[in-house]
Amino acid sequence: MSQVQPLPGDFAVTSVKGRVGFAISVGEWLNGSRFGHWDHAFVYVGDDQLVEAEPGGARLANLDEYQGRVVAWSTGHIELTEEQRTAVVTAARSYIGVPYSAADYMALALWHFHLRIGWARKVMASRASMICSELCDAAYDEAGVHLFADGREPGDVTPADLALLIKA
């Protein structure tokens, strides 16, 4: 684990191994390897807990589950007011239980290959299902913090995109 002490509302990126990592790698392949080394993201909500989207749905987890892994934090890179931090945490917690969907990977892949169909836009913008990076981006968006100023569609975000924001 990184030596950084995260603050509530910070996000992090890391890599995933095992069966879940393999499933994510398939999604990455569909996206032209757009994820890079960083293939998972989560939001720190305080008290050594985080909210993350996983194939079983978004969940509240303990930070120590990432003990021993390389984790890059937004701490010190993305400035947030206390009000924004509280709003990010509230939004992230509200997503607990939201399903994870292969449709999100498919929508990102279509967008990556410049197939700008309405279905893909709708899936990416929806908060009815999310992958991990979408959850982070959506929590920040609900707090009024727009992480990307490049005109991208809502939900068009990968863990590698988040890593670029913090130069991980």
N, C-alpha and C positions, 0 to 999 in steps of 0.2 A: 504494500500500500504506500502511496505517496506520503511524504512527511507533511504535506499541507493539511491544515486544520480547516475543513470546509465550514461554511456558514449556511444556515438554513436558506434554501432557495438557490444555492449553487448547483450546477450540473457537473457531471463527470462523464468521461468516455473511457472505455477499456476494451479488452478483447475477450472472447468467450471460447471455451474449449468444449469437447464432448459432443453429444448428440445435438444439443441446442446450438452449439457453435457450427456444427455441420449444416443444420437447417438454415441458419443465418447465412452461411457461405453460399448456399443455393440461391437465396434472395440476392446476395451480393453479385453472384454471377449473372443473374437476370438483369441487374443494374449496371452491367459493364464494369464490375469490380469498383464501383463508385465508393465503396465503404473503406477501402484500404485496410490498414492495420487496426483501426478502431472500428469495431463492429457492434458495440453496445453502448448505451447511454442511460443515465438515470439522474433523478433529482434528489438531492439531499434535503430532508425535511426536519432535521434536528434530532436530538436525543439518540444519536447513532443509528438513525433509520433513514431509509430511502424509499422512493417510489420508482418502480421500473415496470416497463411493459415486457411481458414474456409470452411464449406460445400459450400458456395457460390463462393469460389475461394479466392486466396490470395488478401489481401487488405491492404491499408494504413489506419491506425486508430489512434485515439488520445489516449495517455497514460491514460488520466483521465477516460476512460471506465473501467479501472481496479482499480479505487479508492475504497478503503474499502476491497479489496481482499488481501489474502496472496500471495505475489509474491516473489520468490527467484531469485536473480540476479547473473549473472556470474561476475559482477563487482568485481574486486580485486581477483578473482579466476582464470580467464583465462587472461593471459597477452597478450596484443596485441600492436603492434607498431601503430603509427598514420597512416602509409601507409596501414597496415592490416585493421584497423578500417574503413578507407575510402573504401577499397575494399569490406569488409563485407556489409557495407551500400549500396554500388552500386549494389552488387549482390542481396541483399534482395529486393531492389526497383525494380530490373529487373524482379522479380517473381510476381509482382502485376498483378493480372488477371489470373495467372496459376490456372487451375482447381484443385479442391479437389476431391479425388476419393476413393470410397470404395475398389477399386482394390488394393490400397496401403496397407490398413488394411489386406486384404486377403493375399497379398504377405508377409507381416510381420508375419502373423499367420502361413503360410506355413513354413517360415524360422524358426520360433520359435519351430515348431513341427518337425524340421529337415527334411522337405520335400524340398530338394534343387533342385527345378526344374528351368529350364532356364527362364520360364515365370516370376516367382517370382523375380529372379535376375534382369531381364530386367525392370520390373515395379519399383522395389526399386531404381535402378540406374537412371531411367529416370527422367528428370525434366519437363516432359510434364504434370504431375499431381503430387501433393505432399500433404502430411499431414503436420501439423505444425512443428513437430520435424525434418522432412526431409528438410523443407525449411531452418531451422536454420543451420543444418549440411551442406547443399549444399552451403549456403552463405559463411560459414567459409571455406569450401573446395575450392570454387572459389577464396578466398583470400589467398590460400596457407596454411591455418591453418587446420591441421588434428586433430580433437577433440579426436579421438579414435585411440589408438595404439594397438588394440587387434586383428587386422586382420579381422574385420567385413566387410561385403559387403557394398558398398556405399548405403546410404538410409536406412540401417538397424539400425534405431535409434528411440527411443520413448522419450517422455518428461521425463520419469523416468530415462532413460539413461543419458539425459542431466543433470538432477538433481543430479545424482551421481557424475558428474564431479565437481559440486560446493558444494557437500555434503549438499544439502538442505533437 
